[in-house]
Amino acid sequence: MPSLLGIDSGLTVTKAVIFDIDGTPLAVARRRVTQFVPKARHIERDMNELWSATADAIREAIALSNRPASDIQGIAATAHGDGIYLLDQEQKPLGRAILSLDSRAGGFVDRWMESNVADHAIQLTGQIPHVSAPSALLAWIRDMEPERFARIKHVLSCKDWLRFCLTGIIGTDRTEASTSFTDVRTQEYSKDALRLFGLQDLVHALPPASRSDQIVGWVTHEAAHLTGLAKGTPVVAGLHDVTASALGAGGYAKDVVAIIAGTYSINETLSSEPRVDRRWFCRNGISPGIWNSMSISPASTANYDWFLDKLCAGELKEGSSIHALLAPEIEAAFDRPSTALFHPYLFGSPYGAAASAGFFGLGGWHDRGDMLRAVLEGIAFNHRVHVDALRDGFAFEEARLAGGVSRNPLVVQMFADVLGMPVTVTETDEAAAWGAALCAGSGVGIYADPQSDPRDVTRIAKTCLPDAARSADYENRYRVFREIAEAMTPLWPKIAALASE
C-alpha cells in the first residue's frame, strides 16, 4: 500500500515519519543530535552525526511501519531554517554546521543596523539582517575564519544537507533560498544582495532552487544501504520547517496567522504581494507569487525545555512523562494570582542579541509551579509581540497553533486568552513532517498540490475561544511584561559585557 516519508530535523531531534496517503501516521522514529557549544553564543552540530542519526531513524520507522520500504512512494525533508551547512570542493562537510540558535555574528548585525545596510537589506531582500541568517554567519566566517571561507563550495541549509545525503544532488527550494539572498520582488537570487553583505565571492556557492514539491533526485544505492529505503525512491526538494509546520497544521493560508511554538517563536501569514517591515521577514511561499511574512525570534519552548533539563533533572530520570508529573503543579499555579513574570530570552529575543532571560516578581512564597507558569506565559507573551506586529500589516481573525505545547489544552486556552482571538489546533502530532509528506505526495502525483490535504481538517480541529475576563487580566500582565523589557533594553548589553570582562 502506498505511503510517504516525511523527515523533520529540528535543533535537537531528527525524526522520520511514515504516513499513509490518507494522512494517518504509520510510524515515527526519533534520534537526538548533539549540540556543541564550544563557547558562548556558538551553537553547532556535526553534519555526519546528523545524517547518521537521520538514517537510523528512517530505518527504525520502516521497521515500525510493518510495511516494505518499496511502499514509500515519495520522500521530502524539512528542517530548521537559517544557520549554515557548508560543503567543500569534494562535497564534504566544511566543519560543523552552525545552528539557527547561534548568535556569534551579533556584532556584524549591530554594525549593519547602525549603518544603511539594514535599510538596503529590507528593501532588497524583504528582511533586516539577523544573527542566525546565512548573510551574518558567512560574514563572520569571512572575517574570523578566512581559510574556511576560501574553501566554501556549497552553502546549504539543514534539510538540503539531508537531501544531498539521500540523493547526491546539491540544491534547495524556494522557501529556503529566500533566507538572505533573494530579491523580494522577483523571488530569485540577487547578486546585489550578496554584494550588500560583502559576500559577492560566494555567488557560485548558492544552490539551485526548486519548487518544494519538485522531484530533484532519487535515493542512491549508498543511502538505501544506510536507511533501508528502496533505491530509486523519488525525493522532492522539501521546504523550511516554518512553512512545513503551517502546511501540516492546516494553517498555510491567507487570513490566518500560523503560530508554531517550537524552539523558535514562529508567527506567519501569507499574502499575494510582498509587504516589508522591520518587524517581520517577507520570504518566498511554496508557489511563485506567494509571500510568507514571518515574525520570529528564538524565544519559545526551548525555554521550557531548558527549565526541565536544568531544574527538573530528577524527574526526567524517573522514566515517566515529565509533562504529566508537572501538570498538577502548573494547573495549581494557574488557579492562583501571581506576580512572577519571565522573559524567555535564553537563546535570543526581539530586542537584539544582547537580551537575556530572567524572572521578575519572584517572592519566597512562589514554588516551581509558579515559575513554570511564568515560563509558559512568557512564551505566549513573546508570540504576541510578533502576532501584534503582523496585525499591523495583515488582516486575520484566527490563529492556528502547532508545536509540542499545542497538545496541552490549558496552554492552548492560555494562547487564546493572551492573543485575544480564537486559536485552533489540529490533531496533527507531526505537523512539519506531514507538511513535508504533502510536498512529496504532490511531487509524485498523489495529490494535486501541497495544499490538497486529504484529511477532513475541520473534523480534527479544535478551537479555543478567548475568555473575556482572563484576556483582560493577561492584557495587564502583558503590558507589564513589555514595560520591563523596554526598561531592560539599555541594561542587557551591560549584562552581556560582564562575560567579556
N, C-alpha and C positions, 0 to 999 in steps of 0.2 A: 504494500500500500504506500502511496507517495507521501513523503514528509519533507520538511525543510529544516535546515540548521541555521540558527542564529547564534553568533558569537558576540558576547558582550564583555569587553575588557575594561574594567574600571581602574581606579587608582590603587586599590588594594586587592581586589579579587578579579580573576578572569573566569568567565563562565561559558559553557556550551549548552545550548538548549535546543532540543529537537521537538518540533511541533508537527502535529497532524495538519493537513492543509485546511481543516476547518478552524484552526487556531488553538486546538487543545494541546497543552504541553504534554509531551510523552515522557521526557526525561530531562533532567538538569544535573550538571556536574560542575563543581566549583573547585578552584585552586587559589590559594593565597599567593601573592607575588611580593617578594621582599622589596621594601622601600629602604634605600640607603640615604642617610642624612650625614654626609661627611663633615658638614659644618652648618652653622645657622643659615637658614634660607635656601640651602642646597638640598633638593629632594630628587632622587634619581632611582632608576631601576636598571637591572641587567636585561638587555634585549633578548639574549639567548635563553635566559631563565624564563622570561615571559612566554616565548614560543614553546618551550618545553612544557611549561605548566598548562598552556592552552591545548597543546596536542594531547596531553594526559587527560584533560577534561573532556575533550572530544571523544577519545577512546572510551572513557567511562560512560559518557552519555549514550553512545551507540550500544554498549552492553546493557545499560539500564532500560533502553527502549524496547528490548526484545524484538527488534526488527533488524533485518540485514542492512548494512551500510548502503547497499545499492538502492534502497528505497528513498534515500535522500536525493531529491531532485535538484536542489539548488542551495547555495551557501552564501551568506553575507556576514560581514563583521561590522560591528560598531564598537566604539571605544571612546575614552576620554579625549576631548579636543584640546587644542593648543599644546604647549610643550613641544619638544622636537625629538625625533628619532633619526639619527644620521647614519648614512652608509658611505663607505669609501669607494675607490675605483673598482675594487674587487667585489663590491656589493656586500661587504661585511660590516657589522656594526662598528661605528667610529666612536668608541667609548660608550659609557652608559647613556641611556635615554634620560632626558630631563623632563620631569613631570609638570603638569599644569599647576601643582601646588608650590612649585619653586618660585622664589622671589629674589633671586640673586641679582637680577637686572633692574632692581628698583632705582638705582642711581641713574641709569640711562633713561628710564621713563621720566624721572623727575626733571632731568635736563630737557628732554623733549617737550614736556608740559610747560616748562618755563620759556621755551623758545617758540617759534612759529611752526615747528614740526607738527605739533598736535593739531593745530588748525588746518594745516595742509592735509594731514592724515585723515581727518574726519570727512573733509570734503571729497578727497580722492577715494579712500577705501571704505568709508562709512563707519569708521570706528577710531576712537582715540587709542594711542598706544597703551598697553598694559603689561604687567611684569611677566606673565607667562606666555605672551604672544610669541610666535616664531621670530617676528621682527626684533623684539627686545632680546631674546635669548641668543639669536645669531649675532647681534651687535656685541653682546657680552663676550661671546666666543671669539669674535674677530679681534677684540682688543685685549682680552685676557688670556686667550689660548690660540695665538696666531698660527702655530704649527697645525693644530687640529683644524682650524678654519680652512687652511690651504688644502687640506685633504678631503674636504666635503665634495662628494659627487652627487648625493641624493638627499633631499630634505623631505622626510616623511612624517606622517602622524602615526599614532599608535595603531589604529586599525589598518593603515596602509602597510605597516610592517608585517602584521599578521597575514594580510592578503598576499604580500610578497612571499612569505614563508609557505603559503598554500599553493601558490601558482608560479612563482619565479618571475612575476610580472611587476614592474615598477609603475606606480600610478596612484591617483587619489580620486576623489569625487568632488562634485561642485560645492557641497556644503563645507567640506574640509578645506578646499582650495581658497576659500574666502576668509581665512583666519587672519591674514595680514596683507596679501599682495595682489588683490584683485581690485579692479575699478568698480565701484559700487553701481555705476550706471550700466556698464556693458556686462558686468558679472564675469569678466575674463581677466587673466593675468595682466598686470601693468608693469612695464619696465620703470615707469615713473615712480611707482610705489616702492620698488626695490631701491631706486636711486634716492628716494626721500630719506631712507634709513641708512644710506651708505652701504648698501648690500648689492649693488649692481653686478658685482663679480659672481653672484650666485644665480644669475638668470638661467644657467644651464642646469641647475640643481632642482628646479621646481618640477614636480612630477606632472605628467599629463592628467587632465581632469575629465572624468566621465560622468554620465548620469548615475545616480545611486543604484538604479536597477538595471544597469547595462552589464551584460556578461563581459568580463575583461580577462578571463583565464579559466583554466581547469586544474583540478587537483593533480599535482605531479606525482610521479612514482615515489619519490622520497617522502613527500608529505603523506601520501597514502600509507606508507610503511609505518610512519610515526603515529598517525592518528587513527588508523583503522578505517578511514574513508575509502570509498571506491575511487580508483584512479580515473581521471577524466570527468569527475563531477563538476558541473558549472559553478563558477564563483562570480558574483556580481561585485560592483565597485564598493558597495556599502556606504555608510554615512556616519556623520558626527553623532555621538550618543545623545546630545541635546535634542536633535531633531528626531532621532530614533525613538526616544522615550515619549515625546509628544505624539508621534505617529502611532506607537503601540498602545498608548493610553486613550486613543480616540480624541486627542486634543490638538491635532495638527490641522488647524482650520482658522479661517478669518473669524473675527468677532468673539474669539475665545482666547483667554490667556492660559497657556500651559505652564504649570509650575512643577518643576522636578526638584524635590528635596533630597538631594544626594550629597556627595562630598561638596559639590558646588551648589550655591543658591541659583537655580536657573529659572528664569521667568521670560516667556517668549510669546510672540503673536505674529501672525502672517499678514502681509499686505501685497497688493499688486503694483506697488510703486515704492521706490526707495525713499525712506524718511530717515534723516540722520539727526542725531542729537548726542551730546557728550555723555548722556546717561544710559545709552544702550548701543549695542553693536548692530549694525544693519548688514546682514550676511545673506548669502545665497540660500534660497529654498531648494527643495529637491528638483523642481522643474524650472526651466528658464522663465523669466518674467515674474517669479515669485520671490519675495524677500522675507527673511526671518529676522525680526527685530528682537534681540536678546538683551535683557538687563541682568547682569550676573555678578557674582563675587564668590570666592572660595570660602564661603561662610554659612554652611548649612549643617547637615547632620554629621559631618566629620567632627564637629564639636561634641555632639552626643556620644559618638563612638570613642572619642578621646576620654571623655569623662568615665565611660565604662571601663576602658582599658587601664586607666591610671588610678581610679578611685573605687572601682568595684572588682578588683582583680580576684579577690577571694571567691566571690560568687561566680565569676566567669569560669573558674577552675572546677566548680562542682558538677558541671556537665549538663544541668538542666537549663532551660531557657532563661537567660538573664532578664529578658524583657518581661516574662511572666513573673519572675521573682520581684522585680522592681515596681510592677504595675500598681500594687496596693499603696506603696509609698507615694507614687506620683499622683494617683487619684485622690488620696487624702490631702495632699498639698494643694491640689486644685480646688478643694472644697473649703479652704480657709483663706483669709486675707493674707497677703504677703507683701513686704517691701522689697524682696530680693529681685534684682534685675541682673541680666548677664548680656554682655556684648560678645557675640560669637565670632571673634576675630583672631582665632588661633592661627589660621593659615592665610588670612587676607581679609579685605574689607572693601566697602565702597568709599572709604576715607583714605585710601592710599596704602602703600606697602608698610608704612611705619606703624600703623594702628595695631593694637594688641588686644587680646581678650581680657575680660575682667568682670568680677562680681561687684555689684554695688547694693547697698542697703541691707547687707547681712547683719544679723544680730545673733547673740549667743543662743537664742531660743529656736533658731532655724535648724533644720536637720537636712539629711541628704535628699529627701523628697522635695523640700523647698528649692534646693539647688538644681535638681533635675527639672523641676517645673520651670525655673528661671532659664535654664538652658534651652528647653523646648520653646518657651515664649520668645526668647532672644532669636532663635532660628526663624520663627514665624514673623517677628518684627523685621528682621533683615529682608525676608522675602517681600514684606510690604513696602519697604523702601524702594525696591525695584519695581513692584507692581504699580505703585503710585507714579513712578517715573513714566512707565508705559501708558498709564491712563491719561497723561498729558498729551500723548500723541496719537492714541488709537482708541477706538470705541469697542468696549467689550463689557458684558454684564455677567459673565460666568467664568469660573476658573476650573481647570482640570488638574488634579493633583496626582502625581506619581512619585515613586520612591518608597523606601522601606517604611517610613513613618506613616504612609498612607494606609497601612494595614491596621492602624490603631484608630478606632472611631473617635476616641477622645481627642486625639491630635487633629483629625480631620475637622471636627467641630471647632476646635480652637482656631484653625486656619480660617474657617468661615467667619468666626466672630472677629478675628483680628483684621481680616480684609474687608469685612462688611459686605460680602457678596456670597452667592451660592457657590459651594465647592463640590465638584463631582469627582468621584473615584470610580474607576472601572476595576472589575475583578481580574486584574492582569498582574500576576506576581512578577513577571519578567517582561516589563513593557519595552525596554530598549532592545532586548533580544527578539521580541516579537516584531518590533518595527523593522529590524534588520531582515527578519524572515519574510516580511511583507515585500521588501525590495527584492529578495531572492525569488519569491514566488512570481512577482511581476516580470522579472527578467527572463524566467523560463516559461512564461506564458500561462501560468496557473491563474493569476489574477490580471485584470485589465490594466491596473496601475497600482502603485504602492498604497493608495488610499482606499482601495477596494477591499476593505476588511470583511472577511466572510462571516464574522461573528455578529450577532444581534447586540450591538453595543448598548442600546437603550435598555435591554433586558439585564445586562450585567453591570449596569451603572447605578450607583447610589449617590444621592445628593444631600448634603447638609446645608440647611438654611441658617443664616446668622440669627442669633438671639439678640434682640434689641438691648436688653439690659447688660448682657455680657459684652456686647460690642461697645457700649458706652464706657464701660469700665476699661476695656482694652484701649479705647481711644485715649484715655487719660494716661494709662501706663505707657503706651507707645509715645506719647508726647514727651514724657519724662525721659524715656529711652533715647529719643532723638536729641533732647536738650543736653543730656550727659555726653553723648557722642560729640556734639558740637563744642562743648566746653573742653573735651579731652583732645580735640584736634591739634591745638598747638603744643600739647604736652606729650603726645605719643612719640614724636621724633626725639624728644629729650629722653624719654624712657628707652627708646631703641638705641640711643647713643651710649647708654650705660654699658652695653655689651662690648662696644669698641674701646671703652675706657678700661 
